[in-house]
Amino acid sequence: MAPNTLHSVQPLPGITHISDTLVFHLDMLGYSLMDQYSLTYLHPIYNGFLRPISHMSQNHPLYPEFSECAEQIFLCVKNKDIYFEMFLKEQLHHLFYLLFKYQCFTNTDAAVPANTHMDKVKEAVKYIQENYQEPISICELADLCHFSKTHFMNFFKQTVGITCVEYMIQHRLKVAANLLRASGSSISEIAFESGFHNLSNFNRKFKNHYHMTPLEYRRQQIT
């Protein structure tokens, strides 16, 4: 099921039903990277432009491969062997590959944004990634794309799936997480290097996103 899709399962009378559910964010597959793969395949799913089939019978030509891939995913999550995260990501990519290969998506009536506008958003994302250490205003990004402030905010959220401010915060937090793993700098130094100029605000945002403090995150990476 695509994100934000209302759905339900109705059991048949007198039959026992057992269900396994795997829930994951598309960012696990690189949704927020804004590269060609993400824009071509993941964003249309997230934004509702492509809708996957709701169920698959055993008569479907994809069923043998799909069920084998799904079984590997659930075994991977259950066993959690060493390096299981890499194998899990590989299998999820393969799952999406199979869905596209067998054309298991339908186009909706939603209008796909024009490629020229998509390029504008990519330009804004690139600017954020290159200047995240400095204060960046929405007006600055809107001017870069030659959009009004309101149109830019609406189009960015429609295209990327989150607001521009949320994207900037998430990108800075990812930079901070990488520095916490790879450097011996202090928490305050890492906050500044990541574009946060208020330590308490950085700690609060980091904990909201990673569900632990920066110091706890660093200690977890060491153990």
C-alpha positions as CSV (number, residue, x, y, z in Angstrom):
1,M,0.0,0.0,0.0
2,A,1.3,3.5,-0.9
3,P,1.8,6.0,1.9
4,N,-1.2,7.8,3.3
5,T,-3.6,5.3,1.7
6,L,-6.7,4.2,3.6
7,H,-7.0,0.4,3.5
8,S,-8.5,-2.5,5.3
9,V,-8.6,-6.4,5.2
10,Q,-11.9,-8.2,5.7
11,P,-11.5,-11.9,6.9
12,L,-13.8,-14.6,5.5
13,P,-16.2,-16.2,8.0
14,G,-15.0,-19.5,9.4
15,I,-11.4,-19.1,8.1
16,T,-8.3,-18.3,10.2
17,H,-6.3,-15.4,8.8
18,I,-2.7,-14.8,9.7
19,S,-1.1,-11.6,8.5
20,D,2.5,-10.3,8.5
21,T,3.0,-6.6,7.8
22,L,6.2,-4.7,6.9
23,V,6.1,-0.9,7.3
24,F,9.0,1.2,6.0
25,H,9.6,4.7,4.9
26,L,10.6,5.3,1.3
27,D,13.6,7.2,2.5
28,M,15.1,3.8,3.3
29,L,15.4,3.4,-0.5
30,G,16.7,6.9,-1.1
31,Y,13.5,8.9,-1.4
32,S,15.1,12.1,-0.1
33,L,18.2,12.0,-2.3
34,M,16.4,13.7,-5.3
35,D,18.4,11.8,-7.9
36,Q,16.9,10.4,-11.1
37,Y,15.9,7.1,-9.5
38,S,14.1,8.8,-6.7
39,L,12.3,11.3,-8.9
40,T,11.3,8.7,-11.5
41,Y,10.1,5.8,-9.3
42,L,9.7,6.8,-5.6
43,H,8.2,10.3,-5.7
44,P,5.3,9.4,-8.0
45,I,4.4,6.6,-5.6
46,Y,4.6,8.8,-2.5
47,N,2.6,11.6,-4.1
48,G,-0.1,9.4,-5.5
49,F,0.7,9.7,-9.2
50,L,1.4,5.9,-9.3
51,R,-0.8,3.5,-7.4
52,P,0.3,-0.1,-6.8
53,I,-2.1,-3.0,-7.2
54,S,-3.9,-3.7,-3.9
55,H,-3.5,-7.5,-3.9
56,M,-2.0,-10.3,-5.9
57,S,-3.5,-13.7,-6.6
58,Q,-1.5,-16.9,-7.1
59,N,-2.4,-16.7,-10.8
60,H,-0.6,-13.4,-11.3
61,P,2.6,-13.9,-13.4
62,L,4.6,-12.0,-10.8
63,Y,3.4,-14.1,-7.9
64,P,6.3,-16.7,-7.7
65,E,9.1,-14.1,-7.8
66,F,7.2,-11.6,-5.6
67,S,6.3,-14.2,-2.9
68,E,9.9,-15.5,-2.8
69,C,11.2,-11.9,-2.4
70,A,8.6,-11.1,0.3
71,E,9.6,-14.3,2.1
72,Q,13.3,-13.3,2.1
73,I,12.4,-9.9,3.5
74,F,10.4,-11.3,6.4
75,L,13.1,-13.9,7.2
76,C,15.7,-11.1,7.1
77,V,13.7,-9.0,9.5
78,K,13.0,-12.0,11.8
79,N,16.5,-13.3,12.0
80,K,18.4,-10.0,12.0
81,D,21.7,-11.7,11.0
82,I,24.9,-9.7,10.7
83,Y,24.7,-7.0,8.0
84,F,20.9,-7.8,7.6
85,E,20.2,-4.1,6.9
86,M,22.1,-4.3,3.6
87,F,20.3,-7.4,2.6
88,L,17.0,-5.9,3.6
89,K,17.5,-2.8,1.5
90,E,18.7,-5.0,-1.5
91,Q,15.5,-7.1,-1.3
92,L,13.2,-4.0,-1.0
93,H,14.8,-2.5,-4.1
94,H,14.3,-5.9,-5.8
95,L,10.6,-5.9,-4.7
96,F,10.1,-2.5,-6.4
97,Y,12.0,-3.6,-9.4
98,L,9.6,-6.5,-9.8
99,L,6.5,-4.3,-9.4
100,F,7.7,-2.0,-12.1
101,K,8.9,-4.8,-14.4
102,Y,5.5,-6.5,-14.3
103,Q,3.7,-3.1,-14.6
104,C,1.9,-3.4,-11.3
105,F,1.2,0.3,-11.0
106,T,-1.7,2.4,-12.5
107,N,-1.6,6.1,-13.3
108,T,-4.0,8.2,-11.3
109,D,-5.8,11.3,-12.4
110,A,-3.3,13.5,-10.5
111,A,-1.3,15.7,-12.9
112,V,2.4,15.0,-12.8
113,P,4.4,18.2,-12.3
114,A,6.2,19.5,-15.4
115,N,9.8,18.5,-15.8
116,T,10.9,22.1,-16.0
117,H,9.4,22.7,-12.6
118,M,10.9,19.5,-11.3
119,D,14.3,20.8,-12.4
120,K,13.6,24.0,-10.4
121,V,13.0,22.0,-7.2
122,K,16.2,19.9,-7.9
123,E,18.0,23.2,-8.1
124,A,16.7,24.3,-4.8
125,V,17.6,21.0,-3.2
126,K,21.1,21.2,-4.6
127,Y,21.4,24.7,-3.2
128,I,20.3,23.5,0.3
129,Q,22.8,20.6,0.2
130,E,25.7,23.0,-0.8
131,N,24.8,25.8,1.7
132,Y,23.3,24.0,4.6
133,Q,25.8,25.5,7.0
134,E,24.4,29.0,6.3
135,P,21.0,30.4,7.2
136,I,18.7,29.8,4.2
137,S,15.4,31.6,3.8
138,I,12.3,30.4,1.8
139,C,12.3,33.7,-0.1
140,E,15.9,33.0,-1.1
141,L,15.0,29.6,-2.5
142,A,11.8,30.9,-4.2
143,D,13.8,33.6,-6.0
144,L,16.3,31.0,-7.1
145,C,13.4,29.1,-8.8
146,H,11.7,32.2,-10.0
147,F,8.6,31.3,-8.0
148,S,6.5,33.3,-5.6
149,K,7.1,32.3,-2.0
150,T,3.6,30.6,-1.7
151,H,3.9,28.8,-5.0
152,F,7.4,27.5,-4.1
153,M,6.3,26.2,-0.7
154,N,3.3,24.4,-2.2
155,F,5.1,22.9,-5.1
156,F,8.1,21.8,-3.0
157,K,5.9,19.9,-0.6
158,Q,3.9,18.4,-3.5
159,T,7.0,17.2,-5.2
160,V,9.2,16.2,-2.3
161,G,6.5,15.1,0.1
162,I,7.6,17.3,3.0
163,T,7.9,21.1,3.5
164,C,11.1,22.9,2.4
165,V,11.8,23.7,6.1
166,E,11.4,20.1,7.1
167,Y,13.8,19.0,4.2
168,M,16.5,21.5,5.4
169,I,16.2,20.3,9.0
170,Q,16.4,16.6,7.9
171,H,19.4,17.2,5.7
172,R,21.3,19.0,8.5
173,L,20.4,16.2,10.9
174,K,21.8,13.6,8.4
175,V,25.0,15.6,8.2
176,A,25.2,15.8,12.0
177,A,24.6,12.0,12.3
178,N,27.4,11.4,9.8
179,L,29.8,13.7,11.8
180,L,28.8,12.0,15.1
181,R,29.8,8.6,13.6
182,A,32.9,9.7,11.8
183,S,34.5,12.6,13.8
184,G,35.6,13.3,17.3
185,S,34.3,16.8,17.4
186,S,32.2,18.0,20.3
187,I,28.4,18.1,20.1
188,S,28.4,21.9,19.9
189,E,31.0,21.9,17.1
190,I,28.9,19.3,15.1
191,A,25.7,21.3,15.7
192,F,27.4,24.4,14.2
193,E,29.0,22.5,11.3
194,S,25.6,21.0,10.4
195,G,24.0,24.4,10.2
196,F,22.4,24.6,13.6
197,H,23.4,27.8,15.5
198,N,21.5,27.0,18.7
199,L,22.7,24.0,20.6
200,S,19.4,23.4,22.5
201,N,17.4,23.6,19.3
202,F,19.8,21.1,17.7
203,N,19.5,18.7,20.6
204,R,15.7,18.9,20.4
205,K,15.5,18.4,16.7
206,F,17.9,15.5,16.8
207,K,16.0,13.7,19.5
208,N,12.7,14.2,17.7
209,H,14.1,12.7,14.6
210,Y,16.4,9.9,15.9
211,H,14.5,9.3,19.2
212,M,17.8,9.8,21.2
213,T,20.1,12.6,22.0
214,P,23.2,13.2,19.9
215,L,25.4,11.9,22.7
216,E,23.3,8.7,23.0
217,Y,23.5,8.3,19.2
218,R,27.3,8.6,19.2
219,R,27.7,6.1,22.1
220,Q,25.4,3.6,20.2
221,Q,27.6,3.8,17.1
222,I,30.7,3.0,19.2
223,T,29.2,-0.1,20.9
